[in-house]
Amino acid sequence: MYQIREVVLYRGEDKRKRLVIEFVEPDQAILGEFLMTDAPMFAGGILQEIDAVILGERAKMIGSGNRCGWEIDADQAVINDLFADMGDDVPSMPTCTIETKKLAELVDIWLTKRKEYEGK
C-alpha cells in the first residue's frame, strides 16, 4: 500500500535528508502529499480533529492546507489536490477517498515515524 523511506535532496552543494511516504496506487498519491505537507502543519492537531469526527463529537471536518483540501465524516475522508484547478501546466493528483479510521491510522503512523526520524 505504501512505503516510508529516506531520500536525499540536493540544492547546489547543500544536501538534506528527508523522510517520505509514497503510496503504490496512483489514485492514492495525494495521501502522501496530505501526510507530508498538511498533517504536520497542525502539530498533530489534525489527528485530534479526525478522532472527534470518528467519535461523533463533530459531524464533519472540512478544511485545506498548503497542498490538499479535505472533507471528512465518520465513515469516509475525501482528500483532493488544491493544484487540480490550476490548469494543465501544473501537475496534480487525483482525489482520493479513504475510510476515516484508516486515514486516522495513517496520520498517526506518519507523525510518529516523522518524530522518531527527526529525533535521530
C-alpha positions as CSV (number, residue, x, y, z in Angstrom):
1,M,0.0,0.0,0.0
2,Y,2.8,2.5,0.9
3,Q,6.4,2.7,1.8
4,I,8.3,5.1,4.1
5,R,11.9,5.8,3.2
6,E,14.6,8.3,3.4
7,V,15.6,10.4,0.4
8,V,18.5,12.8,-0.1
9,L,17.7,16.2,-1.6
10,Y,20.4,18.3,-3.2
11,R,20.4,22.1,-3.8
12,G,23.8,23.2,-5.1
13,E,26.3,21.9,-2.6
14,D,23.7,21.6,0.2
15,K,22.4,18.1,0.9
16,R,19.4,17.3,3.2
17,K,17.9,14.0,4.1
18,R,14.1,13.7,4.4
19,L,11.6,11.1,5.3
20,V,8.9,10.5,2.7
21,I,5.8,8.3,2.4
22,E,4.8,7.1,-1.0
23,F,1.7,5.2,-2.0
24,V,1.9,2.4,-4.5
25,E,-1.5,3.1,-6.1
26,P,-1.5,6.2,-8.3
27,D,-5.0,7.1,-7.1
28,Q,-3.7,7.3,-3.5
29,A,-0.7,9.6,-4.3
30,I,-2.4,12.6,-2.8
31,L,-2.5,10.8,0.6
32,G,1.3,11.1,0.7
33,E,1.1,14.8,0.0
34,F,-1.5,15.2,2.7
35,L,0.6,13.4,5.2
36,M,3.9,15.0,4.4
37,T,2.6,18.6,3.8
38,D,-0.6,19.3,5.6
39,A,-1.0,16.9,8.5
40,P,2.2,18.0,10.3
41,M,1.3,21.7,9.7
42,F,-1.2,21.5,12.6
43,A,1.3,19.9,15.0
44,G,-0.7,16.7,15.1
45,G,-3.9,18.6,16.0
46,I,-5.5,17.3,12.8
47,L,-5.4,13.8,14.3
48,Q,-7.4,15.0,17.3
49,E,-10.0,16.6,14.9
50,I,-10.3,13.4,12.9
51,D,-10.8,11.4,16.1
52,A,-13.5,13.8,17.2
53,V,-15.3,13.1,13.9
54,I,-14.9,9.3,14.4
55,L,-16.3,9.6,18.0
56,G,-19.2,11.6,16.9
57,E,-18.2,14.8,18.7
58,R,-18.2,16.6,15.4
59,A,-20.4,15.8,12.4
60,K,-17.8,16.7,9.7
61,M,-14.4,18.3,9.2
62,I,-13.8,20.4,6.2
63,G,-10.5,22.2,5.6
64,S,-7.5,22.8,3.5
65,G,-3.8,23.2,3.8
66,N,-0.9,24.1,1.5
67,R,-1.5,21.2,-0.9
68,C,-4.7,19.4,-0.1
69,G,-8.3,20.0,0.7
70,W,-10.3,17.6,2.8
71,E,-13.9,16.7,3.8
72,I,-14.1,14.1,6.5
73,D,-17.1,12.5,8.1
74,A,-17.3,9.5,10.4
75,D,-17.2,7.0,7.6
76,Q,-15.0,8.4,4.8
77,A,-12.5,11.1,4.1
78,V,-12.1,12.7,0.7
79,I,-8.7,14.3,0.1
80,N,-8.3,16.4,-3.0
81,D,-5.4,18.2,-4.7
82,L,-5.7,22.0,-4.5
83,F,-3.5,22.2,-7.6
84,A,-6.1,20.4,-9.7
85,D,-7.8,23.5,-10.9
86,M,-4.7,25.4,-11.8
87,G,-4.5,24.3,-15.4
88,D,-2.7,21.7,-17.4
89,D,0.7,23.3,-16.8
90,V,0.6,22.5,-13.1
91,P,0.9,18.7,-12.3
92,S,-1.9,17.5,-9.9
93,M,-3.1,14.2,-8.4
94,P,-6.5,12.6,-8.4
95,T,-8.9,12.9,-5.5
96,C,-8.7,10.0,-3.1
97,T,-11.5,8.6,-0.9
98,I,-10.4,6.5,2.1
99,E,-12.1,5.2,5.3
100,T,-11.8,7.8,8.0
101,K,-10.4,5.3,10.5
102,K,-7.7,4.2,8.0
103,L,-6.8,7.9,7.5
104,A,-6.5,8.4,11.2
105,E,-4.2,5.4,11.4
106,L,-2.0,6.7,8.6
107,V,-1.8,10.1,10.2
108,D,-0.7,8.6,13.5
109,I,1.8,6.3,11.8
110,W,3.3,9.1,9.8
111,L,3.5,11.6,12.6
112,T,5.1,9.0,14.9
113,K,7.7,7.9,12.2
114,R,8.5,11.6,11.4
115,K,9.0,12.4,15.1
116,E,11.3,9.4,15.5
117,Y,13.2,10.3,12.4
118,E,13.7,13.9,13.5
119,G,14.9,12.8,16.9
120,K,17.8,10.8,15.5
